[in-house]
């Protein structure tokens, strides 16, 4: 209601020190007045404004602002949080600006203001009304020269535009003039306008796919953990919880006698006393041994474990354990506190590990949750925010009369969920069309339902370091998910070394941390870039036929199809860009489609080369029949795909020939009129000939295999000779 009073009273923003930064009615359910910061607070925590369960801390630290400018930016920040977005921004077609921006957008904008404030402070600017257009030009030019991508610079400039847009509601000393990039008469000062036209060019295509050498072993270990290791981990966790529940909080009558009898039994049998061997203690002991060169001291007894075994309080064990160990020279602590559960999971015919220690259970539970997260996120294509907020009972199964089973996941989605006024709805909405998933995803959900107790499948509480925060959601955050995946990879690599499976070790990704967002991009990359991608999709994701890829996720209108089209456009663009570059360098081409190959490379270079392709250009690229060029290095050719002539297309020559939009690599025919071959392909063929010659010359091959290799060599020799005899270049091919 505060902004209404401001509008009606025609007042300017100048909050009192104890004014709430936002009203409690806008906070997430369960938040209290104590969770709402006050205007004078040095840190504004806005996490309570985010209504999702996968909420992280969203803080504005005003100490990052230069002192002379801090008050002005704080008042502008309060206006940004409480006043509706001014109409000039709402009407701006360059940015999808909401009347009520999301909390994460608000914090990002004000964080960007802090960069501007520090820069102004270095120029001795003491109030916002001292900012001039020349200063803003200098700032934009300097930021643009730092080497950051254009999208980042555009975000920063648009954040300053927001500051200017609120000027009518701010005190005179808090107002800045119109930024030069907003002046239509100036034309956006050239580079700035060009940058702002890129405002909506961020998204999935800016996300790097996970490297195949990383994704493959990561998925292998995740599936292995969910399917083979999960029963042992769940059994160990149930035993740990039983022991914890079995230890009363208060001393029980006869408890001391039970403890004494237990230690006498250990003394008689020679069994070690259960020891507390946490990861931290292991690290300290290793450090002690490295520093001193002497064996580390004995481990302390695990009194909590002993109390659970005996059904006595921890205090009763504490009272007697020291004296029992001191009075007996036959008692000593062991290497840990192993649980009495069997290990049934196997790897390469042997148990995947030995006993599970009491102190390992929580770490193993976290790894199991992370494995399930990887399986669900990667094999379903569900957006990260939706995955993290999946709830118990989200997966249902339909057993059909033909014997097939369909598994479906229903959850809340958040992107593009708006109210009647176009504002983003922070709590999202229940998805009307569920995701169709395969059996491993359903199994991962089942494991999570056995692992967790609450309604969420990925609760933050399943952690050793969990600290309840009323202003935060209860689900894992994307940042925590990244940390969990990093720890899971390290744990998997330990298992790989233990089992001598170094070939399944998970390397570091060259593009940085493995994030949930990158899983969706990797799906599209795999389908489009790998040989027989649609066939691979059917194998990897359990679809019965490749045509089901066009309804991936069970929703024919899903944006996953848009992502696949985008990845196909990127792959085509890379193929044509490389072709144009090699042709310019003098590479030769042969084959029945040589003319179309040269024309496609030339058209692409003229139309698209040297720029960043927009979404509209991506669509135009994949819709242009002249530019459908697909490199197939395994067959030493490029397919200049024409569905009406393609021998791999069963519908060629028919009215519905264009329904197959891409070539079928597994049905490629050497006499197809769509084929062209380049010098690069022939270099690959020559390398294979060298390999074949080396195998034949060693004299160790059986005659049938040697004969088969000789036939293969003859085919490749003929291919190279045919290419050389009909080879043409761009200079010769311009009139083709």
URCORHU-V523329 format. One record per residue. RES is the residue in three letters. OMEGA is omega as a letter, one per 30 degrees, with the letter a starting at -180 (999 if undefined). Layout:
# URCORHU-V523329
[[RES	OMEGA] [RES	OMEGA]]
This chain:
# URCORHU-V523329
[[UNK	a] [UNK	a] [UNK	l] [UNK	l] [UNK	l] [UNK	a] [UNK	a] [UNK	a] [UNK	l] [UNK	a] [UNK	l] [UNK	a] [UNK	l] [UNK	a] [UNK	l] [UNK	a] [UNK	a] [UNK	l] [UNK	l] [UNK	l] [UNK	l] [UNK	a] [UNK	a] [UNK	a] [UNK	l] [UNK	a] [UNK	l] [UNK	l] [UNK	l] [UNK	l] [UNK	l] [UNK	l] [UNK	l] [UNK	l] [UNK	a] [UNK	l] [UNK	l] [UNK	a] [UNK	a] [UNK	a] [UNK	l] [UNK	l] [UNK	l] [UNK	l] [UNK	a] [UNK	a] [UNK	a] [UNK	l] [UNK	a] [UNK	a] [UNK	l] [UNK	l] [UNK	a] [UNK	a] [UNK	l] [UNK	l] [UNK	l] [UNK	a] [UNK	l] [UNK	a] [UNK	a] [UNK	l] [UNK	l] [UNK	a] [UNK	l] [UNK	a] [UNK	a] [UNK	a] [UNK	a] [UNK	a] [UNK	a] [UNK	l] [UNK	l] [UNK	l] [UNK	l] [UNK	l] [UNK	l] [UNK	l] [UNK	l] [UNK	a] [UNK	a] [UNK	a] [UNK	l] [UNK	l] [UNK	a] [UNK	a] [UNK	l] [UNK	l] [UNK	l] [UNK	a] [UNK	a] [UNK	a] [UNK	a] [UNK	a] [UNK	l] [UNK	a] [UNK	a] [UNK	l] [UNK	l] [UNK	a] [UNK	l] [UNK	a] [UNK	a] [UNK	l] [UNK	a] [UNK	a] [UNK	l] [UNK	l] [UNK	a] [UNK	l] [UNK	l] [UNK	l] [UNK	a] [UNK	l] [UNK	l] [UNK	a] [UNK	l] [UNK	l] [UNK	l] [UNK	l] [UNK	l] [UNK	l] [UNK	l] [UNK	l] [UNK	a] [UNK	l] [UNK	a] [UNK	a] [UNK	l] [UNK	l] [UNK	l] [UNK	l] [UNK	l] [UNK	l] [UNK	a] [UNK	l] [UNK	l] [UNK	a] [UNK	a] [UNK	l] [UNK	a] [UNK	l] [UNK	l] [UNK	a] [UNK	a] [UNK	l] [UNK	l] [UNK	l] [UNK	a] [UNK	a] [UNK	l] [UNK	l] [UNK	l] [UNK	l] [UNK	a] [UNK	a] [UNK	a] [UNK	l] [UNK	l] [UNK	l] [UNK	l] [UNK	l] [UNK	l] [UNK	a] [UNK	a] [UNK	a] [UNK	a] [UNK	a] [UNK	a] [UNK	l] [UNK	a] [UNK	a] [UNK	a] [UNK	a] [UNK	l] [UNK	l] [UNK	l] [UNK	l] [UNK	a] [UNK	a] [UNK	l] [UNK	a] [UNK	a] [UNK	a] [UNK	l] [UNK	a] [UNK	l] [UNK	a] [UNK	l] [UNK	a] [UNK	a] [UNK	l] [UNK	l] [UNK	l] [UNK	a] [UNK	l] [UNK	l] [UNK	a] [UNK	a] [UNK	a] [UNK	l] [UNK	l] [UNK	a] [UNK	a] [UNK	l] [UNK	a] [UNK	a] [UNK	l] [UNK	l] [UNK	a] [UNK	a] [UNK	a] [UNK	l] [UNK	a] [UNK	a] [UNK	l] [UNK	l] [UNK	l] [UNK	l] [UNK	a] [UNK	l] [UNK	l] [UNK	l] [UNK	a] [UNK	a] [UNK	a] [UNK	a] [UNK	a] [UNK	a] [UNK	a] [UNK	l] [UNK	l] [UNK	l] [UNK	l] [UNK	l] [UNK	a] [UNK	l] [UNK	l] [UNK	l] [UNK	a] [UNK	l] [UNK	l] [UNK	l] [UNK	l] [UNK	a] [UNK	l] [UNK	a] [UNK	a] [UNK	l] [UNK	l] [UNK	a] [UNK	l] [UNK	l] [UNK	a] [UNK	a] [UNK	l] [UNK	l] [UNK	a] [UNK	l] [UNK	a] [UNK	l] [UNK	a] [UNK	l] [UNK	l] [UNK	l] [UNK	a] [UNK	a] [UNK	a] [UNK	a] [UNK	l] [UNK	l] [UNK	l] [UNK	l] [UNK	a] [UNK	l] [UNK	a] [UNK	a] [UNK	l] [UNK	l] [UNK	l] [UNK	l] [UNK	l] [UNK	l] [UNK	a] [UNK	l] [UNK	l] [UNK	l] [UNK	a] [UNK	l] [UNK	a] [UNK	a] [UNK	a] [UNK	l] [UNK	l] [UNK	l] [UNK	l] [UNK	l] [UNK	l] [UNK	l] [UNK	l] [UNK	l] [UNK	a] [UNK	l] [UNK	l] [UNK	a] [UNK	l] [UNK	l] [UNK	l] [UNK	a] [UNK	a] [UNK	l] [UNK	a] [UNK	l] [UNK	l] [UNK	l] [UNK	l] [UNK	l] [UNK	a] [UNK	a] [UNK	a] [UNK	a] [UNK	a] [UNK	l] [UNK	l] [UNK	a] [UNK	a] [UNK	a] [UNK	l] [UNK	l] [UNK	l] [UNK	l] [UNK	l] [UNK	a] [UNK	a] [UNK	a] [UNK	l] [UNK	a] [UNK	l] [UNK	a] [UNK	l] [UNK	a] [UNK	l] [UNK	a] [UNK	l] [UNK	a] [UNK	l] [UNK	a] [UNK	l] [UNK	l] [UNK	a] [UNK	a] [UNK	l] [UNK	l] [UNK	l] [UNK	l] [UNK	a] [UNK	l] [UNK	a] [UNK	l] [UNK	a] [UNK	a] [UNK	l] [UNK	l] [UNK	l] [UNK	l] [UNK	l] [UNK	l] [UNK	l] [UNK	l] [UNK	l] [UNK	l] [UNK	l] [UNK	l] [UNK	a] [UNK	a] [UNK	a] [UNK	a] [UNK	a] [UNK	l] [UNK	a] [UNK	l] [UNK	a] [UNK	a] [UNK	a] [UNK	l] [UNK	a] [UNK	a] [UNK	a] [UNK	l] [UNK	a] [UNK	l] [UNK	a] [UNK	a] [UNK	a] [UNK	l] [UNK	a] [UNK	l] [UNK	l] [UNK	a] [UNK	a] [UNK	a] [UNK	l] [UNK	l] [UNK	l] [UNK	l] [UNK	l] [UNK	a] [UNK	l] [UNK	l] [UNK	l] [UNK	l] [UNK	l] [UNK	a] [UNK	a] [UNK	l] [UNK	l] [UNK	a] [UNK	l] [UNK	a] [UNK	a] [UNK	l] [UNK	l] [UNK	l] [UNK	l] [UNK	a] [UNK	a] [UNK	l] [UNK	a] [UNK	l] [UNK	a] [UNK	a] [UNK	l] [UNK	a] [UNK	l] [UNK	l] [UNK	a] [UNK	a] [UNK	a] [UNK	l] [UNK	l] [UNK	l] [UNK	l] [UNK	l] [UNK	l] [UNK	l] [UNK	l] [UNK	l] [UNK	l] [UNK	l] [UNK	a] [UNK	a] [UNK	a] [UNK	a] [UNK	a] [UNK	a] [UNK	l] [UNK	a] [UNK	a] [UNK	l] [UNK	a] [UNK	l] [UNK	a] [UNK	l] [UNK	a] [UNK	a] [UNK	l] [UNK	a] [UNK	l] [UNK	a] [UNK	a] [UNK	l] [UNK	l] [UNK	a] [UNK	a] [UNK	l] [UNK	l] [UNK	l] [UNK	l] [UNK	l] [UNK	l] [UNK	l] [UNK	l] [UNK	l] [UNK	l] [UNK	l] [UNK	l] [UNK	l] [UNK	l] [UNK	l] [UNK	l] [UNK	l] [UNK	l] [UNK	l] [UNK	l] [UNK	l] [UNK	l] [UNK	a] [UNK	a] [UNK	l] [UNK	a] [UNK	a] [UNK	l] [UNK	l] [UNK	l] [UNK	a] [UNK	l] [UNK	l] [UNK	l] [UNK	a] [UNK	a] [UNK	l] [UNK	a] [UNK	l] [UNK	a] [UNK	l] [UNK	a] [UNK	a] [UNK	l] [UNK	a] [UNK	a] [UNK	a] [UNK	l] [UNK	a] [UNK	l] [UNK	a] [UNK	a] [UNK	a] [UNK	a] [UNK	a] [UNK	l] [UNK	a] [UNK	a] [UNK	a] [UNK	l] [UNK	l] [UNK	l] [UNK	l] [UNK	l] [UNK	a] [UNK	a] [UNK	l] [UNK	l] [UNK	a] [UNK	l] [UNK	a] [UNK	a] [UNK	l] [UNK	l] [UNK	l] [UNK	l] [UNK	a] [UNK	a] [UNK	l] [UNK	a] [UNK	a] [UNK	l] [UNK	a] [UNK	l] [UNK	l] [UNK	l] [UNK	l] [UNK	l] [UNK	l] [UNK	l] [UNK	l] [UNK	a] [UNK	l] [UNK	l] [UNK	l] [UNK	l] [UNK	l] [UNK	l] [UNK	l] [UNK	l] [UNK	a] [UNK	l] [UNK	l] [UNK	l] [UNK	a] [UNK	a] [UNK	a] [UNK	l] [UNK	l] [UNK	l] [UNK	l] [UNK	a] [UNK	l] [UNK	a] [UNK	l] [UNK	l] [UNK	a] [UNK	a] [UNK	a] [UNK	l] [UNK	l] [UNK	l] [UNK	a] [UNK	a] [UNK	a] [UNK	l] [UNK	l] [UNK	a] [UNK	l] [UNK	a] [UNK	a] [UNK	a] [UNK	a] [UNK	a] [UNK	l] [UNK	a] [UNK	l] [UNK	a] [UNK	l] [UNK	l] [UNK	l] [UNK	l] [UNK	l] [UNK	a] [UNK	l] [UNK	a] [UNK	a] [UNK	l] [UNK	a] [UNK	a] [UNK	a] [UNK	a] [UNK	a] [UNK	a] [UNK	a] [UNK	l] [UNK	a] [UNK	a] [UNK	l] [UNK	l] [UNK	l] [UNK	l] [UNK	l] [UNK	l] [UNK	l] [UNK	a] [UNK	l] [UNK	a] [UNK	a] [UNK	a] [UNK	a] [UNK	l] [UNK	l] [UNK	a] [UNK	a] [UNK	a] [UNK	a] [UNK	l] [UNK	a] [UNK	a] [UNK	a] [UNK	a] [UNK	a] [UNK	l] [UNK	l] [UNK	a] [UNK	a] [UNK	a] [UNK	l] [UNK	a] [UNK	a] [UNK	l] [UNK	a] [UNK	a] [UNK	a] [UNK	a] [UNK	a] [UNK	a] [UNK	a] [UNK	a] [UNK	l] [UNK	a] [UNK	a] [UNK	l] [UNK	l] [UNK	l] [UNK	a] [UNK	l] [UNK	l] [UNK	l] [UNK	l] [UNK	l] [UNK	l] [UNK	l] [UNK	l] [UNK	l] [UNK	l] [UNK	a] [UNK	l] [UNK	l] [UNK	a] [UNK	a] [UNK	a] [UNK	l] [UNK	a] [UNK	a] [UNK	l] [UNK	a] [UNK	a] [UNK	a] [UNK	l] [UNK	l] [UNK	l] [UNK	l] [UNK	l] [UNK	l] [UNK	l] [UNK	l] [UNK	l] [UNK	l] [UNK	a] [UNK	l] [UNK	l] [UNK	l] [UNK	a] [UNK	l] [UNK	l] [UNK	l] [UNK	a] [UNK	a] [UNK	a] [UNK	a] [UNK	l] [UNK	l] [UNK	a] [UNK	l] [UNK	l] [UNK	a] [UNK	a] [UNK	a] [UNK	a] [UNK	999]]
